[in-house]
Amino acid sequence: METKMMKNILLKLSGEAFGKETKEGVKTVFDVATVNAYANAIKDGLAYRAHIYVVCGGGNVCRGRSFGDHVLADYAGMLASIQNALFLNIELDKYGVKTQVVTPDNFQIPHTVSEADIEADTRVIIYAGGVGEPGHSTDYICAVKAKEHNCDIYFAKHGCDGVYDRDPNGDDKENAVFFPQLTFEEIAEKNLKVIDKEAAELLVGAECCSYVFELTAQNIGMMLCANASQLHKTEIR
């Protein structure tokens, strides 16, 4: 029986989950087995999606904003996202998945391409390096590309299984209120921290919806294969 292709999606992978914490409490920046598991989930998702667009965060290497509101810090964060994109590409190559990493013109390096040079048979496109200019988050580039390609956005967040009114892992986590459904307007108005406010504002009125869920390979597979009805997540429209 032929599998019906569903709507193309854009998958945002938070950078912190590209590493792994050892039993000794040491956090590695990159973990090959972890990234391979994400690649395997994406490969399986291609049975249900004609194209999967991916945006990688860079928090495992460098959270630029932690250095303050500084142009150089933003560029460092963009470079970190490119490193994660390249490692994910390597793992997807192992599964024979035609993948290309797209970077802005000012970040072009061997084996990355500009948007205009994406080959027709490429089914996984990874956007890295943001928009190539400081001042914008990786959530923002998700919003831009989702509108361009008319995609729903899957925000796979490390350590967070949806949107709450406060940090669900913080000191006041007992009082954190979970939102099963929200609008992009509410995200912007309430300044909820899981999705960047600038990205939420850009998505107001867009013909797409978003889902925020815990970043694991299993959860990614469930979302991509439309088998996530029972998965704990927030839906944003």
PyMOL commands that set and color helices and strands:
alter all, ss='L'
color gray80, all
select helices_A, chain A and resi 15-18+32-45+64-67+71-94+105-107+115-117+138-149+173-175+184-190+197-203+217-224
alter helices_A, ss='H'
color red, helices_A
select strands_A, chain A and resi 9-13+20-21+27-28+52-56+99-102+112-113+124-127+152-157+163-164+178-179+181-182+210-214+233-236
alter strands_A, ss='S'
color yellow, strands_A
deselect
rebuild
show_as cartoon
